Amino acid sequence: MKTQVKNVYQQAERFAELTKTLIITGNIARAKKCFAVAEQVFETGSQETKNAITNVFLFSVTCFMEMHRCSIQNLFPNSLKKEYLKQIHTSGI
């Protein structure tokens, strides 16, 4: 029996894993669609949903992409790119 996702943070984590898998397998078109969905959810969701997208999805995917030296700038829609830049500047990198 499949494990059910219980909260928005777990859903964001699973969505990040899917996105990373698509990047690894070279399915960039579908990965871009995942980013577009994440941006739509980020823009229209509750504050908790926005936090999950920023703190779980975006953080997980960007760390993965940086470790694998993937080009980040081309995949991100505007809102997620702004959030990513906030993370970088906040962390002092």
N, C-alpha and C positions, 0 to 999 in steps of 0.2 A: 504494500500500500504506500502511496506517495505521501511524503510529509507535507502538510499544509503550511503555507506561509502565514504567519500569525499577525505581523504588523508591517507598517510601511517601511521600516528600516530593513527588515528581512527581505521585503520585496525589492527594495533598491539594491540590496546586496546581490540577489539573484539576477537582477537586470544587469548589474555591472559584470557579473560572471559571464552572462550571455554575450554582452558587448565585447568583452576581452576575447572570448572564444572566436567570435566573428573576425576580430582583428588578426588573431593568430592564424586563422585559416585563410586569410586573405580576402575575406568577403567584406570589403570596405564599403560597398554600396549599402549593404544591410546594416553595417555598423553606423553609417551616417544616419540611416533611418532611426536607429536606436537613440542616437543623440538628438534627433528632431523630436522624438517622442518624449525624451527626458526634458527637453526644453519646454515643450507644451505643458507637461505636467508641472514643471517648475513655475511657469508663468501663471497657470490657472489653479494650482493646488493650494491647499491650506498651508499655514506656516509650518506645521509638522512635516508635511510633504516636501516643502521647499528645503527644510533642514535635511531631510533624508537624501534628497537629490544632491545637495551640496556636500554634505559630510560623509555620505556613504558612496553613492554612485560616482560622483565626480572625483572625489579623492581617490577612490580605488582605481578607477580607469586611468586617471592621469599619472598616478604612481607607476602603474603597470607600463604605460606607454613610455614614460621617461626611462624606466629601467631597461626597456627593450629598444630605446632610441628611435621610437616612432615619431613621425611628424605629427604634432598635436594641432597646430594652428588650422590646418585645412579641414579638420573634422568637426570643429565646434561651431554651433550656431552662436549668435551674438550674446544672448543672456548667459549661456554656459561659459563662453569665453571670458566674459566679465567676472563671473564668479571664480573661475580658474585663476585669473590675474589677481583677484583679491586674496585667494589662498596663498599665492606665491609671495605677495607683498607682506601679508600678515606673518608668514612663517620666517621672513627675513632672508629668503633664498635670493 
